[in-house]
């Protein structure tokens, strides 16, 4: 499950993403109940803003995120919809524990998630960018 040390960080989601991600999480509730519940929990507590008001440094679908894990690793990934996920290419699904933890965060914010080994991990967002369009 997703928790943080102390209180949960403030997160932002656009109106369109909130609708889309709620549908994805609901659809995955049978096949991935824990991650589905974690994503729904994040969406329920998020501040939902109009697309035009969203800051550019908030983690969204398509964002490229550099973050540090509490074990000292620095990772750069792109957050994508489940059908576009490819861990070897650095594209992680929003329907994974780390993807659900990242959504809506901004640089400097930290969030816990359960790693594949079942251990609680803490990530800290260092930078968020949007991919350059060709």
KAPEQUI-V487386 format. One line per field, one symbol per residue. burial: 1 if it has 9 or more other C-alpha atoms within 8 Angstrom, else 0. A space follows every 10 residues. Layout:
burial->???
//
This chain:
burial->0101000010 1111101100 1100110110 0010111111 0110010110 0001001111 1111111110 0000111111 1100100001 1111111111 1111111011 1111100000 1111111110 0000
//
